[in-house]
Amino acid sequence: MKIRRRDFFPLAGAGLLAGYAGWEGVRSRRNAPAGPSPVVVVKASSYSDDLAQRILRGVRECGLDVRDQKVLLKPNLVEFDPNTCINTDVAVVAAAYEVFRALGAAEVIIGEGPGHRRDTYSIVEMARYREISKFDDLFVDLNRDDVSPVMKFADRAEMYFPNTALRADLVVSLAKMKTHHWAGATLSMKNFFGLVPGSVYGWPKNELHHIGIPESIVELNRIFRRSFAIVDGIVGMEGNGPIQGTPKPANVLVMGSDLAAVDATCCRIMGIDPAKVEYLRMASEGNLGNVEESHIEQRGEKISELRTNFALIESFRGLRLS
Amino acid sequence: MVDSYLGVRLDILRRAQNPDGGWSYYTGKQSWLEPTFYGALVLHGEPAADRAWSLIKSWQQPDGSWPPTADAAISGWGTALCLTLAHLRGDIDGTYMKGVAYLLKTVGTESELWRRALAKIGLVNPGRDLSLKGWPWKDGTSSWVEPTAHTLIALKKAYAILPAPELTERIHSGEALLLDVRCKDGGWNYGSPWTLGEDQRSYPETTALALLGLQRRAEAGSSIELAKTWLPDTPSSLARAWITIALRLHGVEVPDTLNPLKGPGSPDLMVVALEALGSAGGNYRFLKTEKA
């Protein structure tokens, strides 16, 4: 079924309240979490560990209920280079799928719209995602899905998004823990760039760069508010990320419903001061989530025991956490 | 001659055409301009191609551009594809002229006067010649290799029937831009050959597309050699299809044995169409252009 513009608002209905809020609406509404945001950090030293057990623990500790929900798992799948670790590992995607099915989700879809390479299925193949049972039946190429407009996106009157993402009750950002040569870090919030369809905006999605990377990250996270984050930091990327950096094991999975709080926690693990990361500063000021350590309820492992400084390129050396 | 490799793909495309005459990227989805364009090229001469053109011709917007799909009111690169198809079909009318005019006034934002001024006085180092004008994916954004290559094909075909100096100027500038952003390894990345002072690697598909925009340019020689080395090994069906098309258009013989896929590989209908287009008996020649 195709969603037309005039159909969108009635269709989104309740979803709008929970999942979509335009810039003007949100700005006037204080919708940051009322109390501290729980963020769960669990150790995982290898992709052959029992990741499903760890993810299940994170989901439960955050009190997430996905029964009868349509869940979209959104991994970070950019392009493939066998010499580094650009993408969310297939083991994390497979484990998350297993967990959300087991927790009673009505539907679990895996969807991604790679930002660079046009041949989505080639990247899927190289990243070994097709090893997930019945993967082709579960996967939606978000670059080429049917689309519908959402009114107001930063200074744009409207922005088009894949219907699969707009219809999801919950978008799970299965992000990779990486440094980023434009944004400082790319984690669960930046991962939503893959929800912007290349078939409308091109490869790369240059429209977002023109709007502004931090602004676009914040706007995307305003639109897709019903979300959960699972960041794959088992082996992350440091240096000239998100593509040309080098592998950096952090041996963790970081999870939570407040994506800003999850990203801030990841930054602290990476030795980055989240207060100096522009998009997190904007998210905090815009009441999109909690970034300050005092407003995050850390569960699981202690950050101080996990911190491992990710190498930063010259222009981001000032982000280092003291 | 229709070989089995081509026949399989033609059959898939005929069966996958949407009732409105267009093609989606994946079966069962809405019609999009891009796969509809390639479907119409592949099946040119068949009623299916006529239905496809009737559909996308009707999508033209008041500014002369075409949107990527009927429901997305965005002016963009699909305009070039529609003009190439209109030219092939001999449908040169007011719709076509408005489309050409749109492409002539569309420029990547990096060429804006203030950006050129900043580069000229040394405040920014863009690493490329900003006086050269390419085309963006979408109005109001920067130029990139792929939309520039598609537009060069469309405008060179337009030049054959409308030899106006404005066309020559943009064609020469667009070709020069492609040559200016070529990576050190001889191929092309998506746009710039370097980021933050670090050389970018080139990609098979973007290199192939740039070669389509540089047909009959002697400077393309070394890049053709690079593309030839990629063909046997690149794992992407889409990239292999584009390289095959580019090499054939540059007069390079591509043995069918180099293309390992005999049956349908990707569920992406655009990839299927490109594979059909690039096969020995395919319609790749419809993308052939002369020097302007």
Interface residues (C-beta under 8 A of the other chain):
Chain A: K2 R4 R5 H116 R117 R118 D119 T120 Y121 S122 E125 M126 D136 D141 R144 D145 D146 V147 S148 P149 Y160 H181 S199 V200 Y201 G202 W203 P204 N206 E207 H209 H210 N240 Q244 I313 S315
Chain B: S24 Y25 Y26 K29 Q30 W32 E34 P68 T69 D71 A72 I74 G76 W77 T109 P136 W137 K138 G140 T141 S142 W144 E146 P147 Y190 T195 L196 E198 Y203 E205 P235 S236 S237 L238 A239 S266 P267 D268 V271
